[in-house]
Amino acid sequence: MERGTTGYQVPISFVGERCFAFVPNPLPPEPPLLWDGPLNSVAHRASVALGRLAGVTGLLPDPQLFLYSYVRKEAVLSSQIEGTQSSLSELLLFENDAISGVPLDDVVEVSNYVAAMEHGLKRIREGFPLSLRLIREVHGVLLAKGRGSEKQPGEFRTSQNWVGGSRPGNARFVPPPPDQITECIGALEKFLHDTAAPPLVRAGLAHAQFETIHPFLDGNGRIGRLLVTLLLCHDGVLSQPLLYLSLYLKRNRSAYYDLLQRVRTHGAWEDWMDFYLRGVEETANQAAETAGRLLQVFQKDRAILSAQGRKGLSALKLHDILQKQPVITVPRLVAKFGFTAPTANAALRLMTEQGIVREITGYRRNRLFAYNEYLRTLNEGTERSS
């Protein structure tokens, strides 16, 4: 259904140039979404996929092991949408105090995203409500250091921004002026707690509305994508933060931006929700498949190491560590995990011989070892675009 514009234009002046900003109407959409027919079927499939994801990850011996790297994969993908060049491998190298092959700001930006995500999820687990205060906190962590740190971290903007173009006059989209941010974002906060709409639907509507309001000077895309997962965890749809849409949005970037704009100009909420729910279904199925594949990898490799008898004991201990940190160094094993250098080297040598880990620097000193199949599986989709 096309409702016509879902807000109104207000005149603004930018460096003497008269143009217009868009102020969205509060959610929910009016008239209400049409759920009869295809959209209802897509919503059902998305819910089933989320249930499957919860079931598969429940089979993992420790879901936190999967979460450690999966959260980092999302951080890389969400940041890549904004133009960074950091890969998952490079983020893991950075976290191991190793030199990566991309600009430091890119890796710091992704590392900030991990910290922001973990902060938001921690606060929700502590019982903190999903609120404007929490969103500002998460944003403050996201822009705490590196690129964007000068753009009002943790504060809603007090100046005009725009999407695309070099100025509001030639921009693709101009969000609300700063004096209307408080009213717009306050209405969105109220909708976040409107239980009349199911959480999965509310998250999709809220994401589109957040991107339209664009309340921060920087980081709106990353916070808007994270908002979906935070809401689903807050409302108990997800017990673990395992649904992230960034890979789907990265692969369908043009359609994503076009559909957001059609919501504003034509009120095409059903088209947007169809796209979003298909993304939830696809992403949940991919995450469930990845978790299942990793479980098989863990079981296969433990069986190989267990068959080595006594000499495999240290390698089994190392395997437990690599499930959480798939890139490791001997000094880190000694400093943080109680290995001696000879024991760590012997375990890594055995796992290298068995094809479980590989050395990724080619150096004689300061060597880095990666859990080969685990990292390859997680890296899927995070490769830099050519």
N, C-alpha and C positions, 0 to 999 in steps of 0.2 A: 504494500500500500504506500502511495505517495501522499503525504499530508500537506505538502507545501513546506515552506521554511519552518524550522523548529525554533526560531528565535527572532530577534529583530536587530536591525542595523542602527548604530549610533555614530554620529559624526565625530571624528577626532582630527586633530591637527598635529602633523609631525614635521618639524623644521619648516614650518610655513606651508606645507602641502596638506590640503584637505582630503581626507579619505574616510573610510568607514570601518568600524570594528563590529564584530558579531557577538551578541549576548544571547546565550541559549535559554530557552524556557526550562523551568525545573522539570525533573523527572517525577513520575513516569510519563511516557509519551501519551499524548492525547490526539485522537482517540486511542484506546488501548491497542496493544499488539494483537494481530490476528494469529491465533494459535491453532486454528483448525487447519488440517491438511499437512503439507510438507514440513512446516516449521516445527510442529509438534513431534513429528517422526525424527527429525534431526536432534531435537532436544532429548528425546528418549535414548537415542543411540549414544549421545554424549554422556548421559548419566550412566548407561551401562558400561561404557569405556572407563569411566572414573571408578566404578565398582571393581572392574577387572584389575585396574592398576593397584587399588588398595589390596586386593587379594594376592597378587603376584609379589608385591613388595613385602607383604606379611610373611612370605616364605623365606626371605633373606635371613641369614643367621643374625645379622645386626643391621637394620635399615640405616643406621647412622653412617655406616661405611659407604653405602651407596649415595647417601645424601651429600657427604663431603664433596665428592667429585661432581655429582649431578648439579648441585647448586652452583659450582664453579663453571660448569658448562653453560648454564643459563646466563651467568654473569657475562661470559664471553660473547654469547649470541646477542644478548640485549644491547651490549655496548657496540658490537659490530654494526647493528642497525643504525647507530648514531655516528658511525664512521671510523671507529678505532680499528687497528690492524692486529691487535693481540689475539693469539690463538690460545687454546686450552693448555697446550704444552708449555707455552711461554709464560702463562700465568703460574703454572706449577713450578717452573724454573725460578721465577721471581720470588715465590714463597719459600724456595730453598736457598735464597740469597745468591742465586746464580745469574749470570748475565744472559739476557734474552736478546733476540735479534730485531726488536722493534723499539720505537721511541719509548723512553721511560714513562712519559705521561700517559701513553696508551695502556701500559700494564698497570700503572697506579690507578687509572680510571676503572679498570675492571676489578682490581683488588678492592677499591672503595665500594663497588656494587655488591661484592660478597659481604663486606662488613655491614652495609645498609640492610641487605636482605636478612642477615642473621640478627641484626638489632630488632627489626620489625617483628620477626617471628618469635624472638625471645620475649619481647614485651607482650605479645598476644598470649603466649604460654603462661605468663605471669598474671593474666587476667585483665590486662590493659585493654580498654575498648578501642575498636577501629574508629579513629577519630581524626579530626584535623590536627590535633596536637601530635598524634603518632605519625601522621603523614609528614608533618614538618620535621619531626625528629629523624625519620628515615632519610629525608632529603638532606638534612644537616650532615648526616654521616656520609651520604653519597658524594657530597661536594666538599668534604672536610679538608682535602688536600689535593694538590695537583691542579689539572685543568678544571676550570669552573669554580674554583674556591673563592674567587672574587665576586661571584654572582649571587650574593645574598643567601648563603647556605641556611636552610631551615626557616626561611622567611618567604612569605608570599610576595610577589613582585610589587614594586612601587613605581614601575615605569612600563611603557608599552612594549610588547614583543610582537613577533609575527612569524609565520611559517612560509619559507620559500621567498625568493626575491631578495632585493637589497634594501628595501624599505617598505613600510606599510602600503605605499601607493602602488607598488607592483608585486606585492606578496600574493601567494596563493590563498592564504587565509590569515585573517587578523583576529585574534581572540579578544575577549572583553577588555575594555580599558581598566587600568588599575583601581579606579575608584568603585568599580562594580565587582571586583574579585571577592570581597568578603561576602556579599549577598549570594553570588553564584556558588561559591564553594561551601557556604553554609547550607544551602539547599541540597547540595550533593551529599553532605554529611548526614542530613536528615534522611535522605533516600537510602543510604547505606544500611540504615537500621529499620527500614520499612519491610517487615516480614510478609507483606501481602504478595511480594514477588519471591519466587524460589531463589536461593543464593546463587545458583549457576546463572540464572537470567539476570539477577541484580548485578552480578559482577560484569557481565557483558555490557549492560546499559551504562554502568558506572564508568567503565573504562572509556567508552566513547565520549561520555560527558566530560570526564577529566581532561581528555586530550583537547576537547573544544574549549574548555576554560583556560587551559595552559597556565596554571596559576604561578609557576615559578619562572625565573629568567632562564634557567638551564635545568636539564634533567627531567623534563616532563614526560618524555617517552618512556624512560626507564622506570620512573615512579608509577606511571600509568599501567605499565605491564605488570609490575610487581603488585599493584593494587588488586589485581585479579586473584593472585595466589593468597595474599593476605586475607582477603574477604572469605575465600573458601575455607581457609584454615580457621579463621575466627568463628565462622558459622558451623564448623564441624563437618563440612563436606569432605575435607581432606584431613586425615590424622597426621600426615607428613607432607611437607611442601614439595610435592613431586610433579605438579602441573605447571609448566611454563610454556608460554605460547611463542617465544621469540624465534625458534627455528621455523615454525609455520609462517610467522609474519615476515621473517627474512626472505623466505622463498616466495612469498606472495606480496611483496612490499607495495607494488604498484596498485594492486586491487585493494589492499588495506587502506592506503591513503585515499583512494578514490571513493571507497565506501563511507569512510568517515565524512568526507566532504558532501556526499549525497545525503547523509543524515541531516546535515546542516541546511542544505539548499532545497531538498525535496521531501524531507521527513521520511526517508527510506529506511526506517528502523528494522523492518522485517528482513531486508536484504543484508543489512549489517549483522543482525543476529544469526541469520543463516550462515554467513561467513564465519562468525565467531564460534558458533556451536560446532561447525565442521572442524574448526581448528582445535577445539577442546577434544573432540573425538579422535582426531588424527594424532594429536600430541599425547593423549593418555594412552592410546594403543602403542605408540612408539616407545614411550617410557616403560610400559609394561613389558614389551618385547626386549628392551635393553636390560631391564632388571632380570628377566628370565635368562638371557644369554650370559649375563655376568655371573649369575648363580651357577650355571653350568661350567663356566670358566673356573670359578673358585673351587668347585668340587673336583674337577678334572686335575687341577694343579695340586691340590692337597693330596689327592690319591697318588700322584707321581712322587711327591716329596715323602709321603708316608712309606712308600715302598723302598726308600733309601735306607731305612733302618736308623741306627744311631746318628749317622752323619747327616741325616735329614732333620734332626730335631731343631737345630738353630735356624734352618731354612724355613721350617714351619712357623717358628716365631716371627721370622722376617715376613713371611707371607701374610700373617695377620696385620702387620704394619702396612704392607703395600696395598692391602684392600682399602685402606683409608687414605694413604698418601702414595699414589702410584709412581711418584718420582722421588728418589731418595739418594743420599750420599753417605759414605762411610762416616765422616765426622758427625753427621746428624744422628746416625744410629748409635754412635758412641756417646754423644752429649745428651740425647733425649730418651734413649730406649735401653740403656744399660748393656749394650754390646761392648766387647773389647774389639779393637781394630782387627786382630787376627780372626776372631769369630765372625765378624761382619764380612770380611773379605772372603772367608771360606764359604759362608752361606750364599753370598752373591755369585761366587764362582760356580757353585753347584747349580743354582737357579739359572745361570747363564748357559751352562752346559745342557740343561734340560729344556732350553728355549723359552723359559718363563719370563726372564728379564733380559734386557739388552742394555749395553753401555751406549749412551747417546751423544757423547762429546768427541770421542776418538782421542782424548788426551791420555797421557800417562798419569797425570796428577789432576786433582780436583774433578774426578770423574763423577758422572751422574748416571744412575741406573733407573730404567723405566720398566714398569710392569707392562709387558709388551701388548698382550691381547686386551687387557683391561683398558689401557690408554687408547689403543686403536679403536675400540668400540665406542668409547666416550667421545673421541675426536670427530666422529661422523657428523657432518653438518657444520663444524666450526672452522673448516678450512677457509682460508682467505679467498675472496673472489679475485679472479685474475683481471 
